[in-house]
Amino acid sequence: MYPWRGEFTLGNQDSQVAIDTLSSRLDFPPEKVAIWGQHKTENLGIEKIVANIVSNPNIRYLILCGDEVRGHRSGNSLISLHANGIDDNGRIIGAKGAVPYIENITPESIARFREQVEIIDMIGNSSLSDIIAKTDKLATVKKPPIGKPIIMEFVEREKTSRMKSLSGKISIHKDLLLDPYLDVGKMDQGADT
């Protein structure tokens, strides 16, 4: 259950630092970082980051670096989640991404994430030396672990009968679906939209 699957590398679980490289592929000294990896989507990607961070109460800093994902604006969406939370529909307040909805993690986990980590915004910076220097500086500001781990099981939603009839299409939000050829349509519209 920890960590949730995705594109990441585990390092030193006692480290206070996690690093989100957005669309960039970067590698870090494993003794300095608890977990790092790419983050390309403003919905499931963010859910996995939140779940993995609250699973390790030692993580107190999240560095966002590398190149932003065009269209998705996943870095902006994560910053907005941290600053503003979600509305009653699960939409990340203030996010500029295409589909910034949180559906698979609890509001309590989001609140814990917002309290647990300080976000260090280095979006646009892919310099390993800059990011490692920031990691080293953060290591000198020791914060105690926060509470107990929150472990969440990732459960994919069952397909509704409507979704089953739309073979090859994937639900990315309760009101949207996406086919492999990037045809986006509303769930209540016909299958040809």
C-alpha positions, 0 to 999 in steps of 0.5 A, a space after each residue: 500500500 505504500 508507496 502507491 505505484 507511479 514513476 518514482 524512486 525510494 531513497 532514505 525513508 528518514 529523510 525530510 525531503 520528497 522531490 517532484 520533478 514534474 515532467 523532467 527526469 532527474 535522479 538524486 542521491 538516495 541518502 538525501 531524499 525520501 522519495 522522488 519522481 515525475 508527476 504529470 497529471 493534476 488528478 491521479 498524480 497528485 493523489 499518489 503524491 499526497 498518499 505517499 507523503 502522508 504515509 511517511 511522517 518524516 517527510 516535511 518538505 516537498 520540492 517541486 522542480 523541473 518543467 511544468 506539464 503543458 495543459 495539465 499544469 500539475 505543479 500549479 495544481 499541487 501548489 493550489 491544493 496545498 494552499 487552498 484545498 478542494 471544493 465540495 465537488 473535489 475540484 482543487 481550488 485555484 488550479 489551472 490544470 485541465 481536470 484538477 479533481 481529487 476523488 480517491 483520497 480523503 479530505 483528512 489526508 488532504 488536510 494532513 498533507 497541507 499541514 505536514 509539508 512545506 512546498 519549495 517551488 523550484 518549478 522550471 529549475 532542472 539543475 541538479 546542483 541547485 536542487 541538491 543544494 536546496 535539499 542540503 539546506 533543508 536537511 539543516 532545519 530539522 523538523 520532528 515527524 508529524 503524527 502517525 503514518 496515514 496509509 491509504 489503499 488505492 482502489 480503482 473505481 468499478 466501471 458503471 454500466 454506461 462506462 462498460 458500454 464505452 469500451 476503450 474509454 477511461 473515466 478520468 472524472 465522474 463527469 468526463 471520459 477519455 478515449 485513447 485517441 484523446 476524444 473527450 466527452 461528457 458521460 451523459 452524452 452519446 458515445 460518439 462525442 
